[in-house]
Amino acid sequence: MEKYQILIRNMSLPLVVEDWMEKAECDIRLRKAKTPGCRVVELTDPVYAARMIKWLRVAEKVNIAK
């Protein structure tokens, strides 16, 4: 199963969490990033990952780990 790791700025975090609570049916994990002022959102749902990247436009960087 692929794990999507999406780097987002701290100021975008409330938007992501609010959207996830309303629209998503998957689990997410938030963790502190090495990059100052950023967080990493980890999830396994490719549909919601695509939503974060294309519709919310909050992704600074994306990593897909197997």
SEVEXZA-644612 format. One record per atom (N, C-alpha, C): atom name; residue in three letters; x, y, z. Coordinates in nm, 4 decimals. Layout:
# SEVEXZA-644612
site:CA; code:ALA; u:X; v:Y; w:Z
...
***
This chain:
# SEVEXZA-644612
site:N; code:MET; u:0.0840; v:-0.1183; w:0.0000
site:CA; code:MET; u:0.0000; v:0.0000; w:0.0000
site:C; code:MET; u:0.0884; v:0.1243; w:0.0000
site:N; code:GLU; u:0.0547; v:0.2209; w:-0.0823
site:CA; code:GLU; u:0.1323; v:0.3430; w:-0.0916
site:C; code:GLU; u:0.0929; v:0.4415; w:0.0173
site:N; code:LYS; u:0.1924; v:0.5114; w:0.0690
site:CA; code:LYS; u:0.1681; v:0.6135; w:0.1700
site:C; code:LYS; u:0.2081; v:0.7473; w:0.1086
site:N; code:TYR; u:0.1159; v:0.8422; w:0.1104
site:CA; code:TYR; u:0.1399; v:0.9745; w:0.0553
site:C; code:TYR; u:0.1830; v:1.0666; w:0.1677
site:N; code:GLN; u:0.2961; v:1.1323; w:0.1491
site:CA; code:GLN; u:0.3469; v:1.2273; w:0.2462
site:C; code:GLN; u:0.3466; v:1.3634; w:0.1785
site:N; code:ILE; u:0.2632; v:1.4534; w:0.2287
site:CA; code:ILE; u:0.2442; v:1.5830; w:0.1662
site:C; code:ILE; u:0.2910; v:1.6921; w:0.2617
site:N; code:LEU; u:0.3870; v:1.7703; w:0.2167
site:CA; code:LEU; u:0.4408; v:1.8804; w:0.2963
site:C; code:LEU; u:0.3524; v:2.0027; w:0.2752
site:N; code:ILE; u:0.3034; v:2.0610; w:0.3849
site:CA; code:ILE; u:0.2197; v:2.1804; w:0.3762
site:C; code:ILE; u:0.2692; v:2.2849; w:0.4756
site:N; code:ARG; u:0.2407; v:2.4105; w:0.4464
site:CA; code:ARG; u:0.2746; v:2.5202; w:0.5376
site:C; code:ARG; u:0.1788; v:2.5197; w:0.6566
site:N; code:ASN; u:0.2276; v:2.5648; w:0.7704
site:CA; code:ASN; u:0.1446; v:2.5686; w:0.8918
site:C; code:ASN; u:0.0175; v:2.6500; w:0.8725
site:N; code:MET; u:0.0243; v:2.7571; w:0.7929
site:CA; code:MET; u:-0.0945; v:2.8411; w:0.7739
site:C; code:MET; u:-0.2031; v:2.7697; w:0.6939
site:N; code:SER; u:-0.1686; v:2.6634; w:0.6200
site:CA; code:SER; u:-0.2672; v:2.5862; w:0.5429
site:C; code:SER; u:-0.3267; v:2.4716; w:0.6240
site:N; code:LEU; u:-0.2713; v:2.4433; w:0.7390
site:CA; code:LEU; u:-0.3157; v:2.3297; w:0.8193
site:C; code:LEU; u:-0.4631; v:2.3370; w:0.8594
site:N; code:PRO; u:-0.5156; v:2.4510; w:0.9051
site:CA; code:PRO; u:-0.6586; v:2.4550; w:0.9395
site:C; code:PRO; u:-0.7493; v:2.4237; w:0.8206
site:N; code:LEU; u:-0.7134; v:2.4687; w:0.7017
site:CA; code:LEU; u:-0.7918; v:2.4398; w:0.5814
site:C; code:LEU; u:-0.7961; v:2.2901; w:0.5541
site:N; code:VAL; u:-0.6820; v:2.2252; w:0.5659
site:CA; code:VAL; u:-0.6736; v:2.0810; w:0.5405
site:C; code:VAL; u:-0.7554; v:2.0029; w:0.6431
site:N; code:VAL; u:-0.7407; v:2.0355; w:0.7701
site:CA; code:VAL; u:-0.8120; v:1.9632; w:0.8754
site:C; code:VAL; u:-0.9626; v:1.9832; w:0.8625
site:N; code:GLU; u:-1.0060; v:2.1054; w:0.8349
site:CA; code:GLU; u:-1.1491; v:2.1310; w:0.8184
site:C; code:GLU; u:-1.2059; v:2.0546; w:0.6985
site:N; code:ASP; u:-1.1346; v:2.0569; w:0.5870
site:CA; code:ASP; u:-1.1801; v:1.9848; w:0.4681
site:C; code:ASP; u:-1.1829; v:1.8350; w:0.4942
site:N; code:TRP; u:-1.0808; v:1.7843; w:0.5628
site:CA; code:TRP; u:-1.0742; v:1.6410; w:0.5939
site:C; code:TRP; u:-1.1922; v:1.5989; w:0.6818
site:N; code:MET; u:-1.2272; v:1.6812; w:0.7804
site:CA; code:MET; u:-1.3381; v:1.6481; w:0.8697
site:C; code:MET; u:-1.4715; v:1.6440; w:0.7952
site:N; code:GLU; u:-1.4867; v:1.7277; w:0.6947
site:CA; code:GLU; u:-1.6130; v:1.7345; w:0.6205
site:C; code:GLU; u:-1.6215; v:1.6362; w:0.5047
site:N; code:LYS; u:-1.5116; v:1.6137; w:0.4331
site:CA; code:LYS; u:-1.5185; v:1.5417; w:0.3058
site:C; code:LYS; u:-1.4521; v:1.4041; w:0.3039
site:N; code:ALA; u:-1.3489; v:1.3841; w:0.3816
site:CA; code:ALA; u:-1.2674; v:1.2629; w:0.3681
site:C; code:ALA; u:-1.3224; v:1.1463; w:0.4485
site:N; code:GLU; u:-1.2961; v:1.0284; w:0.3988
site:CA; code:GLU; u:-1.3314; v:0.9048; w:0.4688
site:C; code:GLU; u:-1.2056; v:0.8204; w:0.4870
site:N; code:CYS; u:-1.0978; v:0.8866; w:0.5240
site:CA; code:CYS; u:-0.9708; v:0.8169; w:0.5438
site:C; code:CYS; u:-0.9043; v:0.8707; w:0.6700
site:N; code:ASP; u:-0.8025; v:0.8018; w:0.7129
site:CA; code:ASP; u:-0.7242; v:0.8458; w:0.8277
site:C; code:ASP; u:-0.6074; v:0.9296; w:0.7785
site:N; code:ILE; u:-0.5739; v:1.0323; w:0.8554
site:CA; code:ILE; u:-0.4540; v:1.1095; w:0.8253
site:C; code:ILE; u:-0.3680; v:1.1148; w:0.9504
site:N; code:ARG; u:-0.2410; v:1.1391; w:0.9273
site:CA; code:ARG; u:-0.1467; v:1.1543; w:1.0381
site:C; code:ARG; u:-0.0713; v:1.2841; w:1.0134
site:N; code:LEU; u:-0.0662; v:1.3693; w:1.1134
site:CA; code:LEU; u:0.0070; v:1.4950; w:1.1040
site:C; code:LEU; u:0.1334; v:1.4831; w:1.1860
site:N; code:ARG; u:0.2429; v:1.5305; w:1.1292
site:CA; code:ARG; u:0.3678; v:1.5309; w:1.2058
site:C; code:ARG; u:0.4484; v:1.6545; w:1.1703
site:N; code:LYS; u:0.5387; v:1.6891; w:1.2587
site:CA; code:LYS; u:0.6249; v:1.8044; w:1.2375
site:C; code:LYS; u:0.7274; v:1.7717; w:1.1297
site:N; code:ALA; u:0.7515; v:1.8662; w:1.0417
site:CA; code:ALA; u:0.8485; v:1.8470; w:0.9336
site:C; code:ALA; u:0.9843; v:1.9059; w:0.9730
site:N; code:LYS; u:1.0867; v:1.8626; w:0.9027
site:CA; code:LYS; u:1.2190; v:1.9209; w:0.9247
site:C; code:LYS; u:1.2255; v:2.0633; w:0.8711
site:N; code:THR; u:1.1433; v:2.0928; w:0.7726
site:CA; code:THR; u:1.1380; v:2.2265; w:0.7142
site:C; code:THR; u:1.0669; v:2.3211; w:0.8110
site:N; code:PRO; u:1.1307; v:2.4305; w:0.8483
site:CA; code:PRO; u:1.0677; v:2.5239; w:0.9427
site:C; code:PRO; u:0.9358; v:2.5781; w:0.8880
site:N; code:GLY; u:0.8357; v:2.5856; w:0.9752
site:CA; code:GLY; u:0.7065; v:2.6406; w:0.9384
site:C; code:GLY; u:0.6177; v:2.5466; w:0.8579
site:N; code:CYS; u:0.6505; v:2.4173; w:0.8576
site:CA; code:CYS; u:0.5729; v:2.3215; w:0.7789
site:C; code:CYS; u:0.5338; v:2.1995; w:0.8622
site:N; code:ARG; u:0.4352; v:2.1282; w:0.8130
site:CA; code:ARG; u:0.3910; v:2.0012; w:0.8686
site:C; code:ARG; u:0.3817; v:1.9002; w:0.7554
site:N; code:VAL; u:0.3845; v:1.7726; w:0.7908
site:CA; code:VAL; u:0.3679; v:1.6651; w:0.6935
site:C; code:VAL; u:0.2355; v:1.5955; w:0.7228
site:N; code:VAL; u:0.1554; v:1.5796; w:0.6192
site:CA; code:VAL; u:0.0302; v:1.5051; w:0.6282
site:C; code:VAL; u:0.0556; v:1.3706; w:0.5620
site:N; code:GLU; u:0.0350; v:1.2626; w:0.6354
site:CA; code:GLU; u:0.0525; v:1.1274; w:0.5808
site:C; code:GLU; u:-0.0841; v:1.0625; w:0.5679
site:N; code:LEU; u:-0.1107; v:1.0032; w:0.4512
site:CA; code:LEU; u:-0.2361; v:0.9333; w:0.4288
site:C; code:LEU; u:-0.2168; v:0.8252; w:0.3240
site:N; code:THR; u:-0.3120; v:0.7328; w:0.3157
site:CA; code:THR; u:-0.3029; v:0.6224; w:0.2203
site:C; code:THR; u:-0.4102; v:0.6283; w:0.1126
site:N; code:ASP; u:-0.5002; v:0.7238; w:0.1213
site:CA; code:ASP; u:-0.6094; v:0.7358; w:0.0247
site:C; code:ASP; u:-0.5644; v:0.8199; w:-0.0954
site:N; code:PRO; u:-0.5500; v:0.7601; w:-0.2140
site:CA; code:PRO; u:-0.5029; v:0.8366; w:-0.3303
site:C; code:PRO; u:-0.6025; v:0.9420; w:-0.3766
site:N; code:VAL; u:-0.7312; v:0.9193; w:-0.3552
site:CA; code:VAL; u:-0.8330; v:1.0164; w:-0.3974
site:C; code:VAL; u:-0.8229; v:1.1439; w:-0.3141
site:N; code:TYR; u:-0.8111; v:1.1287; w:-0.1828
site:CA; code:TYR; u:-0.8005; v:1.2478; w:-0.0991
site:C; code:TYR; u:-0.6644; v:1.3156; w:-0.1155
site:N; code:ALA; u:-0.5601; v:1.2387; w:-0.1402
site:CA; code:ALA; u:-0.4285; v:1.2980; w:-0.1663
site:C; code:ALA; u:-0.4360; v:1.3859; w:-0.2917
site:N; code:ALA; u:-0.5019; v:1.3367; w:-0.3958
site:CA; code:ALA; u:-0.5177; v:1.4151; w:-0.5179
site:C; code:ALA; u:-0.6002; v:1.5413; w:-0.4912
site:N; code:ARG; u:-0.7009; v:1.5301; w:-0.4060
site:CA; code:ARG; u:-0.7827; v:1.6466; w:-0.3708
site:C; code:ARG; u:-0.6970; v:1.7527; w:-0.3021
site:N; code:MET; u:-0.6115; v:1.7106; w:-0.2103
site:CA; code:MET; u:-0.5246; v:1.8056; w:-0.1407
site:C; code:MET; u:-0.4295; v:1.8748; w:-0.2378
site:N; code:ILE; u:-0.3782; v:1.7983; w:-0.3324
site:CA; code:ILE; u:-0.2790; v:1.8526; w:-0.4252
site:C; code:ILE; u:-0.3437; v:1.9428; w:-0.5302
site:N; code:LYS; u:-0.4533; v:1.8977; w:-0.5905
site:CA; code:LYS; u:-0.5107; v:1.9701; w:-0.7042
site:C; code:LYS; u:-0.6182; v:2.0710; w:-0.6661
site:N; code:TRP; u:-0.7078; v:2.0355; w:-0.5732
site:CA; code:TRP; u:-0.8183; v:2.1254; w:-0.5434
site:C; code:TRP; u:-0.7827; v:2.2240; w:-0.4323
site:N; code:LEU; u:-0.7269; v:2.1745; w:-0.3221
site:CA; code:LEU; u:-0.6916; v:2.2637; w:-0.2120
site:C; code:LEU; u:-0.5639; v:2.3419; w:-0.2405
site:N; code:ARG; u:-0.4772; v:2.2868; w:-0.3235
site:CA; code:ARG; u:-0.3499; v:2.3502; w:-0.3630
site:C; code:ARG; u:-0.2649; v:2.3920; w:-0.2424
site:N; code:VAL; u:-0.2475; v:2.2990; w:-0.1497
site:CA; code:VAL; u:-0.1691; v:2.3284; w:-0.0297
site:C; code:VAL; u:-0.0338; v:2.2567; w:-0.0299
site:N; code:ALA; u:-0.0105; v:2.1709; w:-0.1255
site:CA; code:ALA; u:0.1106; v:2.0883; w:-0.1246
site:C; code:ALA; u:0.2332; v:2.1686; w:-0.1659
site:N; code:GLU; u:0.3337; v:2.1678; w:-0.0816
site:CA; code:GLU; u:0.4639; v:2.2253; w:-0.1160
site:C; code:GLU; u:0.5500; v:2.1184; w:-0.1832
site:N; code:LYS; u:0.5365; v:1.9960; w:-0.1360
site:CA; code:LYS; u:0.6144; v:1.8827; w:-0.1883
site:C; code:LYS; u:0.5368; v:1.7549; w:-0.1575
site:N; code:VAL; u:0.5483; v:1.6561; w:-0.2465
site:CA; code:VAL; u:0.4774; v:1.5297; w:-0.2291
site:C; code:VAL; u:0.5770; v:1.4154; w:-0.2410
site:N; code:ASN; u:0.5663; v:1.3201; w:-0.1505
site:CA; code:ASN; u:0.6482; v:1.1997; w:-0.1545
site:C; code:ASN; u:0.5544; v:1.0793; w:-0.1465
site:N; code:ILE; u:0.5760; v:0.9833; w:-0.2355
site:CA; code:ILE; u:0.4955; v:0.8606; w:-0.2319
site:C; code:ILE; u:0.5878; v:0.7464; w:-0.1928
site:N; code:ALA; u:0.5595; v:0.6879; w:-0.0754
site:CA; code:ALA; u:0.6415; v:0.5792; w:-0.0218
site:C; code:ALA; u:0.5622; v:0.4482; w:-0.0302
site:N; code:LYS; u:0.6304; v:0.3408; w:-0.0605
site:CA; code:LYS; u:0.5632; v:0.2102; w:-0.0681
site:C; code:LYS; u:0.5823; v:0.1343; w:0.0597
***
